[in-house]
Amino acid sequence: MRKLVKTINSYPGIQTTLSCGGHRNPKFTHSQVSENEFYIEFKFTTQPPTKEAWQSFRNIARLIHGSALYDWALKPDRWVKIEVCELDERSEILFLLQGWNVDPNDLLGVEP
């Protein structure tokens, strides 16, 4: 999980804000998820986002798309996705990368 967070933070114009790699006994009131799940919330570092930041977002999306094509695209018990989770009080777009029954490190095995 740490490697994936580090990778996302290495993209120009992108910054992670929250993450959870799963817990054996999650406390759902504290943004924790079960051990077979993970999530990473991230956003653009500037508003409006630069062209470079949008390209970084595309590269993150390609990590997911490429991995899905190789290993678990046809397995209904696994998934990963990116969605817009909210606009914060400063109108920043927050993205949520989520996975279920997928090792976050598997996303790093495919070149964007």
C-alpha positions as CSV (number, residue, x, y, z in Angstrom):
1,M,0.0,0.0,0.0
2,R,2.8,2.4,0.9
3,K,4.4,1.9,-2.5
4,L,1.2,2.7,-4.3
5,V,0.7,5.9,-2.2
6,K,4.3,6.9,-2.9
7,T,3.9,6.3,-6.6
8,I,0.7,8.4,-6.8
9,N,2.4,11.2,-4.9
10,S,5.3,11.1,-7.4
11,Y,3.0,12.2,-10.2
12,P,3.3,15.9,-10.9
13,G,0.2,17.9,-9.8
14,I,-1.2,15.1,-7.7
15,Q,-1.3,14.7,-3.9
16,T,-2.8,12.0,-1.7
17,T,-4.9,13.1,1.2
18,L,-6.2,9.9,2.9
19,S,-5.5,6.2,2.5
20,C,-6.3,2.9,4.2
21,G,-4.8,-0.5,3.4
22,G,-7.4,-2.5,5.3
23,H,-7.7,-3.6,8.9
24,R,-8.5,-7.0,10.5
25,N,-11.0,-5.3,12.9
26,P,-11.9,-2.0,11.1
27,K,-13.5,0.9,13.0
28,F,-15.8,2.1,10.3
29,T,-16.4,5.4,12.1
30,H,-12.7,6.3,11.6
31,S,-12.5,5.7,7.8
32,Q,-11.1,2.2,8.1
33,V,-12.0,-0.6,5.8
34,S,-11.7,-4.4,6.1
35,E,-8.5,-6.2,5.4
36,N,-9.6,-7.2,1.9
37,E,-10.1,-3.6,0.8
38,F,-8.0,-0.5,0.2
39,Y,-8.6,3.1,-0.8
40,I,-6.5,6.2,-1.6
41,E,-8.0,9.6,-1.8
42,F,-6.1,12.1,-3.9
43,K,-6.5,15.5,-5.5
44,F,-4.9,18.0,-7.8
45,T,-2.3,20.2,-6.1
46,T,-3.6,23.4,-7.9
47,Q,-6.9,24.8,-9.0
48,P,-7.5,24.8,-11.8
49,P,-5.5,21.7,-12.5
50,T,-2.5,22.0,-14.9
51,K,-2.2,20.0,-18.1
52,E,0.6,18.1,-16.4
53,A,-1.8,17.2,-13.5
54,W,-4.4,15.9,-15.9
55,Q,-1.8,13.8,-17.6
56,S,-0.8,12.4,-14.2
57,F,-4.5,11.5,-13.6
58,R,-4.5,9.7,-16.9
59,N,-1.4,7.8,-15.9
60,I,-3.0,6.7,-12.6
61,A,-6.1,5.6,-14.5
62,R,-3.9,3.6,-16.9
63,L,-2.4,1.7,-13.9
64,I,-5.8,0.4,-13.1
65,H,-6.9,-0.2,-16.7
66,G,-3.7,-2.1,-17.5
67,S,-3.9,-4.3,-14.4
68,A,-7.5,-5.1,-15.1
69,L,-6.7,-6.3,-18.5
70,Y,-4.1,-8.7,-17.2
71,D,-5.3,-10.4,-14.1
72,W,-8.7,-9.9,-12.7
73,A,-10.9,-8.3,-15.2
74,L,-13.1,-11.4,-15.5
75,K,-13.1,-12.3,-11.8
76,P,-16.3,-11.0,-10.2
77,D,-14.9,-11.3,-6.7
78,R,-12.3,-8.5,-7.4
79,W,-12.5,-4.9,-8.5
80,V,-10.7,-1.6,-8.5
81,K,-12.0,1.8,-9.6
82,I,-11.5,5.5,-9.4
83,E,-14.4,7.8,-8.8
84,V,-15.0,11.4,-7.9
85,C,-15.8,11.3,-4.2
86,E,-16.7,15.0,-3.5
87,L,-15.8,18.6,-3.9
88,D,-14.4,20.0,-0.8
89,E,-15.1,23.4,0.7
90,R,-12.6,25.0,-1.7
91,S,-14.2,23.3,-4.8
92,E,-11.3,20.9,-5.1
93,I,-12.1,17.6,-6.8
94,L,-11.3,14.7,-4.6
95,F,-10.7,11.3,-6.3
96,L,-11.1,7.9,-4.6
97,L,-9.1,4.9,-5.8
98,Q,-10.6,1.8,-4.3
99,G,-9.9,-1.9,-4.5
100,W,-11.5,-5.0,-3.2
101,N,-9.7,-8.4,-3.1
102,V,-6.8,-6.8,-5.1
103,D,-3.3,-6.3,-3.8
104,P,-2.4,-2.6,-4.3
105,N,1.1,-3.6,-5.3
106,D,-0.4,-5.5,-8.3
107,L,-1.3,-2.1,-9.8
108,L,2.4,-1.2,-9.8
109,G,3.4,-4.1,-12.0
110,V,2.0,-2.5,-15.1
111,E,3.7,0.4,-16.8
112,P,1.4,3.4,-17.3
